[in-house]
Amino acid sequence: NARLDAVPTRTSLFRALSSIASIGSGASIGKEGPMVQLSALCGSAIGRLLPASLNLKNSDVVAMAAAAGLASVYHAPLASAIFVAEIAFGISALQRLIPLIIAAATAVMTMWTLGFRSALYPLADANFAMDLSSLLMTGVIGL
């Protein structure tokens, strides 16, 4: 994927900082954007430094970094790997999914080792208790 081969430094930093400022000011944008942007930037820089003997495309390294960054924030390695694979590679994602899962799982294990055992953006507790009439009404509305 050509758009992942070289992530532009200035543009990436600007996007990440503007997203962080938007989130801080209460804008309703996704919290994952800055993390994916900064992770992809770091992955691009690392990918350019890797020796050619490793036979890794820079786009693969960028995708692995993005999956790792996303997984480290949400503690969801499989979902992060699938999300990045779909966004970065589209239809050809299945052949590239295993390295993304490994990178994402490694990121989560690293966060756990460093003492960050819960997600930085935890989900709120929810109570989904329903009585029979509510369950039937939900089924009827769903049809």
OpenMM code with the backbone's topology and positions (N, CA, C; nanometers):
from openmm import Vec3, app, unit

residues = "ASN ALA ARG LEU ASP ALA VAL PRO THR ARG THR SER LEU PHE ARG ALA LEU SER SER ILE ALA SER ILE GLY SER GLY ALA SER ILE GLY LYS GLU GLY PRO MET VAL GLN LEU SER ALA LEU CYS GLY SER ALA ILE GLY ARG LEU LEU PRO ALA SER LEU ASN LEU LYS ASN SER ASP VAL VAL ALA MET ALA ALA ALA ALA GLY LEU ALA SER VAL TYR HIS ALA PRO LEU ALA SER ALA ILE PHE VAL ALA GLU ILE ALA PHE GLY ILE SER ALA LEU GLN ARG LEU ILE PRO LEU ILE ILE ALA ALA ALA THR ALA VAL MET THR MET TRP THR LEU GLY PHE ARG SER ALA LEU TYR PRO LEU ALA ASP ALA ASN PHE ALA MET ASP LEU SER SER LEU LEU MET THR GLY VAL ILE GLY LEU".split()
positions = [
    Vec3(0.0843, -0.1175, 0.0000),
    Vec3(0.0000, 0.0000, 0.0000),
    Vec3(0.0885, 0.1233, 0.0000),
    Vec3(0.0828, 0.2014, -0.1044),
    Vec3(0.1738, 0.3148, -0.1214),
    Vec3(0.1534, 0.4238, -0.0176),
    Vec3(0.0316, 0.4433, 0.0294),
    Vec3(0.0079, 0.5524, 0.1244),
    Vec3(0.0673, 0.5238, 0.2616),
    Vec3(0.1028, 0.3992, 0.2894),
    Vec3(0.1631, 0.3650, 0.4178),
    Vec3(0.3149, 0.3562, 0.4110),
    Vec3(0.3727, 0.3612, 0.2912),
    Vec3(0.5167, 0.3416, 0.2792),
    Vec3(0.5971, 0.4492, 0.3493),
    Vec3(0.5588, 0.5729, 0.3357),
    Vec3(0.6305, 0.6827, 0.4014),
    Vec3(0.5283, 0.7773, 0.4627),
    Vec3(0.5149, 0.7709, 0.5926),
    Vec3(0.4211, 0.8578, 0.6632),
    Vec3(0.4893, 0.9925, 0.6828),
    Vec3(0.4313, 1.1020, 0.6317),
    Vec3(0.4958, 1.2337, 0.6444),
    Vec3(0.4980, 1.2826, 0.7891),
    Vec3(0.6165, 1.3186, 0.8361),
    Vec3(0.6352, 1.3557, 0.9764),
    Vec3(0.5557, 1.4791, 1.0147),
    Vec3(0.5717, 1.5869, 0.9417),
    Vec3(0.5074, 1.7133, 0.9777),
    Vec3(0.3550, 1.7004, 0.9768),
    Vec3(0.3022, 1.6399, 0.8726),
    Vec3(0.1573, 1.6232, 0.8618),
    Vec3(0.1036, 1.5350, 0.9740),
    Vec3(0.1743, 1.4270, 1.0044),
    Vec3(0.1299, 1.3358, 1.1102),
    Vec3(0.1291, 1.4032, 1.2461),
    Vec3(0.2344, 1.4776, 1.2754),
    Vec3(0.2395, 1.5484, 1.4035),
    Vec3(0.1287, 1.6522, 1.4131),
    Vec3(0.1055, 1.7252, 1.3041),
    Vec3(-0.0009, 1.8260, 1.3036),
    Vec3(-0.1374, 1.7611, 1.3262),
    Vec3(-0.1638, 1.6510, 1.2567),
    Vec3(-0.2927, 1.5827, 1.2725),
    Vec3(-0.3106, 1.5300, 1.4146),
    Vec3(-0.2058, 1.4697, 1.4687),
    Vec3(-0.2154, 1.4146, 1.6044),
    Vec3(-0.2377, 1.5254, 1.7067),
    Vec3(-0.1616, 1.6330, 1.6963),
    Vec3(-0.1761, 1.7432, 1.7918),
    Vec3(-0.3115, 1.8121, 1.7789),
    Vec3(-0.3588, 1.8296, 1.6560),
    Vec3(-0.4901, 1.8925, 1.6395),
    Vec3(-0.6012, 1.8016, 1.6912),
    Vec3(-0.5858, 1.6707, 1.6749),
    Vec3(-0.6848, 1.5773, 1.7299),
    Vec3(-0.6845, 1.5799, 1.8814),
    Vec3(-0.5647, 1.5842, 1.9408),
    Vec3(-0.5542, 1.5905, 2.0867),
    Vec3(-0.6190, 1.7187, 2.1383),
    Vec3(-0.5933, 1.8309, 2.0704),
    Vec3(-0.6541, 1.9582, 2.1107),
    Vec3(-0.8061, 1.9528, 2.0960),
    Vec3(-0.8539, 1.8896, 1.9899),
    Vec3(-0.9986, 1.8776, 1.9692),
    Vec3(-1.0634, 1.7933, 2.0778),
    Vec3(-1.0001, 1.6818, 2.1118),
    Vec3(-1.0538, 1.5960, 2.2178),
    Vec3(-1.0541, 1.6710, 2.3503),
    Vec3(-0.9452, 1.7433, 2.3780),
    Vec3(-0.9342, 1.8197, 2.5022),
    Vec3(-1.0373, 1.9300, 2.5136),
    Vec3(-1.0812, 1.9830, 2.4000),
    Vec3(-1.1800, 2.0906, 2.4034),
    Vec3(-1.3233, 2.0386, 2.3989),
    Vec3(-1.3391, 1.9070, 2.3952),
    Vec3(-1.4729, 1.8500, 2.4008),
    Vec3(-1.5332, 1.8138, 2.2670),
    Vec3(-1.4570, 1.8217, 2.1599),
    Vec3(-1.5103, 1.7850, 2.0287),
    Vec3(-1.5418, 1.6356, 2.0255),
    Vec3(-1.6399, 1.5996, 1.9474),
    Vec3(-1.6824, 1.4596, 1.9422),
    Vec3(-1.6113, 1.3871, 1.8284),
    Vec3(-1.4825, 1.3643, 1.8477),
    Vec3(-1.4052, 1.2860, 1.7515),
    Vec3(-1.3489, 1.1656, 1.8247),
    Vec3(-1.3067, 1.0654, 1.7509),
    Vec3(-1.2555, 0.9436, 1.8121),
    Vec3(-1.1242, 0.9642, 1.8847),
    Vec3(-1.1115, 0.8984, 1.9981),
    Vec3(-0.9888, 0.9092, 2.0765),
    Vec3(-0.8761, 0.8262, 2.0175),
    Vec3(-0.9085, 0.7351, 1.9272),
    Vec3(-0.8052, 0.6485, 1.8723),
    Vec3(-0.7219, 0.7159, 1.7638),
    Vec3(-0.7709, 0.8232, 1.7057),
    Vec3(-0.7010, 0.8900, 1.5959),
    Vec3(-0.5587, 0.9321, 1.6271),
    Vec3(-0.5374, 1.0096, 1.7339),
    Vec3(-0.4002, 1.0515, 1.7642),
    Vec3(-0.3066, 0.9344, 1.7919),
    Vec3(-0.3563, 0.8315, 1.8589),
    Vec3(-0.2711, 0.7163, 1.8889),
    Vec3(-0.2306, 0.6435, 1.7620),
    Vec3(-0.3245, 0.6225, 1.6722),
    Vec3(-0.2932, 0.5553, 1.5463),
    Vec3(-0.1966, 0.6405, 1.4646),
    Vec3(-0.2190, 0.7713, 1.4609),
    Vec3(-0.1335, 0.8615, 1.3838),
    Vec3(0.0099, 0.8602, 1.4365),
    Vec3(0.0265, 0.8737, 1.5680),
    Vec3(0.1610, 0.8750, 1.6261),
    Vec3(0.2281, 0.7383, 1.6154),
    Vec3(0.1525, 0.6322, 1.6326),
    Vec3(0.2086, 0.4975, 1.6185),
    Vec3(0.2532, 0.4720, 1.4753),
    Vec3(0.1725, 0.5137, 1.3797),
    Vec3(0.2097, 0.4972, 1.2391),
    Vec3(0.3342, 0.5779, 1.2055),
    Vec3(0.3450, 0.6974, 1.2607),
    Vec3(0.4639, 0.7800, 1.2386),
    Vec3(0.5884, 0.7107, 1.2931),
    Vec3(0.5796, 0.6577, 1.4147),
    Vec3(0.6935, 0.5851, 1.4736),
    Vec3(0.7256, 0.4598, 1.3924),
    Vec3(0.6234, 0.3880, 1.3494),
    Vec3(0.6442, 0.2690, 1.2674),
    Vec3(0.7109, 0.3010, 1.1359),
    Vec3(0.6733, 0.4120, 1.0753),
    Vec3(0.7350, 0.4532, 0.9495),
    Vec3(0.8827, 0.4847, 0.9691),
    Vec3(0.9141, 0.5540, 1.0785),
    Vec3(1.0543, 0.5870, 1.1072),
    Vec3(1.1358, 0.4608, 1.1339),
    Vec3(1.0790, 0.3682, 1.2100),
    Vec3(1.1493, 0.2426, 1.2388),
    Vec3(1.1639, 0.1596, 1.1116),
    Vec3(1.0590, 0.1557, 1.0310),
    Vec3(1.0628, 0.0791, 0.9068),
    Vec3(1.1708, 0.1256, 0.8112),
    Vec3(1.1981, 0.2551, 0.8096),
    Vec3(1.3042, 0.3077, 0.7230),
    Vec3(1.4427, 0.2686, 0.7730),
    Vec3(1.4548, 0.2406, 0.9027),
    Vec3(1.5844, 0.2054, 0.9607),
    Vec3(1.6140, 0.0556, 0.9556),
    Vec3(1.5132, -0.0265, 0.9335),
    Vec3(1.5330, -0.1714, 0.9334),
    Vec3(1.6143, -0.2151, 0.8123),
    Vec3(1.6994, -0.3152, 0.8307),
    Vec3(1.7784, -0.3635, 0.7166),
    Vec3(1.6905, -0.4333, 0.6131),
    Vec3(1.7316, -0.4243, 0.4882),
    Vec3(1.6553, -0.4842, 0.3787),
    Vec3(1.6511, -0.6360, 0.3894),
    Vec3(1.7450, -0.6948, 0.4612),
    Vec3(1.7502, -0.8405, 0.4729),
    Vec3(1.6296, -0.8984, 0.5477),
    Vec3(1.5564, -0.8147, 0.6199),
    Vec3(1.4379, -0.8621, 0.6921),
    Vec3(1.3178, -0.8856, 0.6007),
    Vec3(1.3241, -0.8355, 0.4779),
    Vec3(1.2147, -0.8509, 0.3810),
    Vec3(1.0812, -0.8008, 0.4336),
    Vec3(1.0833, -0.6887, 0.5035),
    Vec3(0.9607, -0.6268, 0.5526),
    Vec3(0.9314, -0.5010, 0.4718),
    Vec3(0.8081, -0.4902, 0.4255),
    Vec3(0.7674, -0.3659, 0.3599),
    Vec3(0.7425, -0.2610, 0.4674),
    Vec3(0.7727, -0.1372, 0.4353),
    Vec3(0.7493, -0.0302, 0.5324),
    Vec3(0.6003, -0.0192, 0.5656),
    Vec3(0.5150, -0.0467, 0.4689),
    Vec3(0.3708, -0.0399, 0.4954),
    Vec3(0.3288, -0.1440, 0.5990),
    Vec3(0.3935, -0.2602, 0.5994),
    Vec3(0.3626, -0.3617, 0.7001),
    Vec3(0.4073, -0.3171, 0.8388),
    Vec3(0.5252, -0.2537, 0.8466),
    Vec3(0.5763, -0.2051, 0.9751),
    Vec3(0.4857, -0.0940, 1.0286),
    Vec3(0.4412, -0.0054, 0.9406),
    Vec3(0.3501, 0.1024, 0.9810),
    Vec3(0.2196, 0.0431, 1.0344),
    Vec3(0.1658, -0.0559, 0.9661),
    Vec3(0.0409, -0.1188, 1.0108),
    Vec3(0.0598, -0.1905, 1.1443),
    Vec3(0.1735, -0.2590, 1.1617),
    Vec3(0.1993, -0.3260, 1.2895),
    Vec3(0.2088, -0.2245, 1.4029),
    Vec3(0.2733, -0.1113, 1.3768),
    Vec3(0.2848, -0.0068, 1.4795),
    Vec3(0.1481, 0.0515, 1.5131),
    Vec3(0.0659, 0.0745, 1.4117),
    Vec3(-0.0680, 0.1290, 1.4359),
    Vec3(-0.1525, 0.0312, 1.5174),
    Vec3(-0.1455, -0.0972, 1.4842),
    Vec3(-0.2204, -0.1981, 1.5604),
    Vec3(-0.1703, -0.2058, 1.7044),
    Vec3(-0.0392, -0.1968, 1.7223),
    Vec3(0.0184, -0.2012, 1.8572),
    Vec3(-0.0240, -0.0791, 1.9382),
    Vec3(-0.0221, 0.0380, 1.8762),
    Vec3(-0.0631, 0.1593, 1.9466),
    Vec3(-0.2088, 0.1553, 1.9886),
    Vec3(-0.2924, 0.1107, 1.8994),
    Vec3(-0.4355, 0.1009, 1.9293),
    Vec3(-0.4613, -0.0034, 2.0389),
    Vec3(-0.3937, -0.1167, 2.0287),
    Vec3(-0.4117, -0.2225, 2.1285),
    Vec3(-0.3607, -0.1802, 2.2653),
    Vec3(-0.2547, -0.1001, 2.2686),
    Vec3(-0.2000, -0.0582, 2.3980),
    Vec3(-0.2955, 0.0354, 2.4712),
    Vec3(-0.3765, 0.1085, 2.3988),
    Vec3(-0.4722, 0.2000, 2.4611),
    Vec3(-0.5989, 0.1273, 2.5044),
    Vec3(-0.6513, 0.0416, 2.4190),
    Vec3(-0.7795, -0.0228, 2.4464),
    Vec3(-0.7678, -0.1632, 2.5050),
    Vec3(-0.6480, -0.2206, 2.5077),
    Vec3(-0.6263, -0.3578, 2.5559),
    Vec3(-0.7144, -0.4560, 2.4797),
    Vec3(-0.7222, -0.4373, 2.3492),
    Vec3(-0.8021, -0.5249, 2.2637),
    Vec3(-0.7190, -0.5606, 2.1405),
    Vec3(-0.6244, -0.6556, 2.1549),
    Vec3(-0.5315, -0.6820, 2.0447),
    Vec3(-0.5969, -0.7364, 1.9184),
    Vec3(-0.6917, -0.8273, 1.9314),
    Vec3(-0.7540, -0.8844, 1.8124),
    Vec3(-0.8364, -0.7797, 1.7378),
    Vec3(-0.9164, -0.7039, 1.8102),
    Vec3(-0.9969, -0.5987, 1.7468),
    Vec3(-0.9078, -0.4932, 1.6826),
    Vec3(-0.7986, -0.4579, 1.7480),
    Vec3(-0.7065, -0.3583, 1.6929),
    Vec3(-0.6425, -0.4083, 1.5646),
    Vec3(-0.5996, -0.5340, 1.5649),
    Vec3(-0.5362, -0.5906, 1.4459),
    Vec3(-0.6341, -0.5967, 1.3290),
    Vec3(-0.7561, -0.6392, 1.3555),
    Vec3(-0.8563, -0.6481, 1.2487),
    Vec3(-0.8923, -0.5092, 1.1970),
    Vec3(-0.9081, -0.4126, 1.2863),
    Vec3(-0.9398, -0.2756, 1.2459),
    Vec3(-0.8311, -0.2193, 1.1546),
    Vec3(-0.7059, -0.2312, 1.1960),
    Vec3(-0.5957, -0.1768, 1.1160),
    Vec3(-0.5824, -0.2528, 0.9845),
    Vec3(-0.5994, -0.3848, 0.9874),
    Vec3(-0.5905, -0.4629, 0.8639),
    Vec3(-0.6962, -0.4188, 0.7641),
    Vec3(-0.8164, -0.3966, 0.8122),
    Vec3(-0.9251, -0.3542, 0.7232),
    Vec3(-0.8991, -0.2154, 0.6657),
    Vec3(-0.8544, -0.1230, 0.7501),
    Vec3(-0.8301, 0.0135, 0.7043),
    Vec3(-0.7080, 0.0203, 0.6127),
    Vec3(-0.6009, -0.0476, 0.6511),
    Vec3(-0.4756, -0.0351, 0.5774),
    Vec3(-0.4699, -0.1208, 0.4517),
    Vec3(-0.5216, -0.2428, 0.4591),
    Vec3(-0.5003, -0.3363, 0.3495),
    Vec3(-0.6269, -0.3796, 0.2774),
    Vec3(-0.7423, -0.3565, 0.3349),
    Vec3(-0.8670, -0.3916, 0.2689),
    Vec3(-0.8810, -0.5401, 0.2432),
    Vec3(-0.9058, -0.5758, 0.1200),
    Vec3(-0.9371, -0.7137, 0.0830),
    Vec3(-0.8202, -0.8091, 0.1041),
    Vec3(-0.6982, -0.7595, 0.0960),
    Vec3(-0.5811, -0.8464, 0.1112),
    Vec3(-0.5356, -0.8577, 0.2561),
    Vec3(-0.6233, -0.8277, 0.3499),
    Vec3(-0.5847, -0.8220, 0.4908),
    Vec3(-0.5549, -0.9583, 0.5517),
    Vec3(-0.6178, -1.0640, 0.5047),
    Vec3(-0.6020, -1.1937, 0.5700),
    Vec3(-0.4582, -1.2432, 0.5690),
    Vec3(-0.3847, -1.2192, 0.4606),
    Vec3(-0.2462, -1.2649, 0.4549),
    Vec3(-0.1572, -1.1874, 0.5505),
    Vec3(-0.1980, -1.0689, 0.5899),
    Vec3(-0.1147, -0.9827, 0.6739),
    Vec3(-0.1657, -0.9725, 0.8174),
    Vec3(-0.2653, -1.0487, 0.8529),
    Vec3(-0.3287, -1.0351, 0.9836),
    Vec3(-0.2438, -1.0898, 1.0985),
    Vec3(-0.1746, -1.2004, 1.0789),
    Vec3(-0.0973, -1.2630, 1.1869),
    Vec3(0.0090, -1.1691, 1.2436),
    Vec3(0.0915, -1.1021, 1.1618),
    Vec3(0.1886, -1.0083, 1.2205),
    Vec3(0.1227, -0.8936, 1.2971),
    Vec3(0.0066, -0.8497, 1.2514),
    Vec3(-0.0645, -0.7433, 1.3219),
    Vec3(-0.1141, -0.7921, 1.4578),
    Vec3(-0.1646, -0.9143, 1.4634),
    Vec3(-0.2113, -0.9704, 1.5907),
    Vec3(-0.0944, -0.9861, 1.6875),
    Vec3(0.0190, -1.0340, 1.6375),
    Vec3(0.1369, -1.0515, 1.7233),
    Vec3(0.1841, -0.9168, 1.7772),
    Vec3(0.1901, -0.8151, 1.6910),
    Vec3(0.2329, -0.6815, 1.7350),
    Vec3(0.1363, -0.6247, 1.8384),
    Vec3(0.0070, -0.6408, 1.8142),
    Vec3(-0.0933, -0.5877, 1.9067),
    Vec3(-0.0890, -0.6609, 2.0409),
    Vec3(-0.0765, -0.7931, 2.0377),
    Vec3(-0.0700, -0.8704, 2.1623),
    Vec3(0.0568, -0.8369, 2.2406),
    Vec3(0.1670, -0.8175, 2.1706),
    Vec3(0.2920, -0.7788, 2.2366),
    Vec3(0.2776, -0.6433, 2.3035),
    Vec3(0.2091, -0.5512, 2.2387),
    Vec3(0.1876, -0.4183, 2.2976),
    Vec3(0.1049, -0.4273, 2.4255),
    Vec3(0.0005, -0.5093, 2.4236),
    Vec3(-0.0833, -0.5244, 2.5431),
    Vec3(-0.0037, -0.5898, 2.6555),
    Vec3(0.0749, -0.6923, 2.6238),
    Vec3(0.1560, -0.7582, 2.7268),
    Vec3(0.2609, -0.6626, 2.7828),
    Vec3(0.3148, -0.5765, 2.6980),
    Vec3(0.4106, -0.4762, 2.7451),
    Vec3(0.3432, -0.3785, 2.8406),
    Vec3(0.2238, -0.3334, 2.8059),
    Vec3(0.1501, -0.2427, 2.8945),
    Vec3(0.1211, -0.3099, 3.0283),
    Vec3(0.0816, -0.4364, 3.0263),
    Vec3(0.0558, -0.5094, 3.1506),
    Vec3(0.1831, -0.5204, 3.2336),
    Vec3(0.2950, -0.5501, 3.1675),
    Vec3(0.4227, -0.5627, 3.2377),
    Vec3(0.4627, -0.4308, 3.3027),
    Vec3(0.4309, -0.3204, 3.2373),
    Vec3(0.4634, -0.1883, 3.2912),
    Vec3(0.3647, -0.1430, 3.3989),
    Vec3(0.2643, -0.2243, 3.4264),
    Vec3(0.1699, -0.1931, 3.5335),
    Vec3(0.0395, -0.1308, 3.4887),
    Vec3(0.0197, -0.1138, 3.3591),
    Vec3(-0.1050, -0.0570, 3.3066),
    Vec3(-0.1990, -0.1727, 3.2735),
    Vec3(-0.2715, -0.2198, 3.3739),
    Vec3(-0.3523, -0.3402, 3.3582),
    Vec3(-0.4940, -0.3134, 3.3104),
    Vec3(-0.5346, -0.1883, 3.3046),
    Vec3(-0.6675, -0.1581, 3.2517),
    Vec3(-0.6515, -0.0635, 3.1332),
    Vec3(-0.7501, -0.0632, 3.0472),
    Vec3(-0.7453, 0.0209, 2.9282),
    Vec3(-0.7435, 0.1681, 2.9675),
    Vec3(-0.6748, 0.2500, 2.8881),
    Vec3(-0.6701, 0.3929, 2.9156),
    Vec3(-0.8068, 0.4571, 2.8971),
    Vec3(-0.8875, 0.3995, 2.8093),
    Vec3(-1.0235, 0.4470, 2.7865),
    Vec3(-1.1192, 0.3328, 2.8200),
    Vec3(-1.1441, 0.3067, 2.9486),
    Vec3(-1.2288, 0.1924, 2.9847),
    Vec3(-1.3747, 0.2166, 2.9465),
    Vec3(-1.4445, 0.1067, 2.9269),
    Vec3(-1.5875, 0.1140, 2.8983),
    Vec3(-1.6642, 0.1333, 3.0282),
    Vec3(-1.7713, 0.2064, 3.0208),
    Vec3(-1.8556, 0.2277, 3.1388),
    Vec3(-1.9335, 0.1002, 3.1687),
    Vec3(-1.9617, 0.0790, 3.2956),
    Vec3(-2.0442, -0.0354, 3.3336),
    Vec3(-2.1870, -0.0123, 3.2851),
    Vec3(-2.2475, -0.1180, 3.2364),
    Vec3(-2.3847, -0.1075, 3.1868),
    Vec3(-2.4671, -0.2226, 3.2430),
    Vec3(-2.5933, -0.1956, 3.2685),
    Vec3(-2.6842, -0.2966, 3.3184),
    Vec3(-2.7872, -0.3241, 3.2093),
    Vec3(-2.7843, -0.4447, 3.1549),
    Vec3(-2.8738, -0.4792, 3.0462),
    Vec3(-2.9847, -0.5749, 3.0903),
    Vec3(-3.0248, -0.5670, 3.2151),
    Vec3(-3.1303, -0.6547, 3.2651),
    Vec3(-3.2631, -0.6173, 3.1992),
    Vec3(-3.3336, -0.7183, 3.1466),
    Vec3(-3.4629, -0.6956, 3.0817),
    Vec3(-3.5641, -0.7951, 3.1360),
    Vec3(-3.6868, -0.7488, 3.1486),
    Vec3(-3.7934, -0.8423, 3.1815),
    Vec3(-3.8493, -0.8974, 3.0506),
    Vec3(-3.9386, -0.9920, 3.0591),
    Vec3(-3.9899, -1.0599, 2.9408),
    Vec3(-4.0626, -0.9644, 2.8460),
    Vec3(-4.1411, -0.8710, 2.8991),
    Vec3(-4.2154, -0.7791, 2.8122),
    Vec3(-4.1200, -0.6867, 2.7354),
    Vec3(-4.0149, -0.6406, 2.8004),
    Vec3(-3.9165, -0.5557, 2.7313),
    Vec3(-3.8439, -0.6340, 2.6230),
    Vec3(-3.8122, -0.7590, 2.6521),
    Vec3(-3.7441, -0.8433, 2.5550),
    Vec3(-3.8324, -0.8683, 2.4333),
    Vec3(-3.9611, -0.8967, 2.4550),
    Vec3(-4.0538, -0.9178, 2.3434),
    Vec3(-4.0718, -0.7905, 2.2610),
    Vec3(-4.0835, -0.6758, 2.3278),
    Vec3(-4.0993, -0.5487, 2.2575),
    Vec3(-3.9747, -0.5190, 2.1735),
    Vec3(-3.8586, -0.5468, 2.2267),
    Vec3(-3.7349, -0.5257, 2.1520),
    Vec3(-3.7320, -0.6141, 2.0281),
    Vec3(-3.7756, -0.7388, 2.0420),
    Vec3(-3.7807, -0.8293, 1.9277),
    Vec3(-3.8778, -0.7820, 1.8210),
    Vec3(-3.9949, -0.7327, 1.8620),
    Vec3(-4.0951, -0.6829, 1.7668),
    Vec3(-4.0428, -0.5594, 1.6944),
    Vec3(-3.9822, -0.4678, 1.7681),
    Vec3(-3.9278, -0.3462, 1.7067),
    Vec3(-3.8157, -0.3806, 1.6094),
    Vec3(-3.7382, -0.4829, 1.6430),
    Vec3(-3.6275, -0.5234, 1.5572),
    Vec3(-3.6712, -0.5842, 1.4256),
    Vec3(-3.7927, -0.6370, 1.4220),
    Vec3(-3.8426, -0.6966, 1.2980),
    Vec3(-3.8846, -0.5879, 1.2043),
] * unit.nanometer
topology = app.Topology()
chain = topology.addChain("A")
for resn in residues:
    res = topology.addResidue(resn, chain)
    for name in ("N", "CA", "C"):
        topology.addAtom(name, app.Element.getBySymbol(name[0]), res)
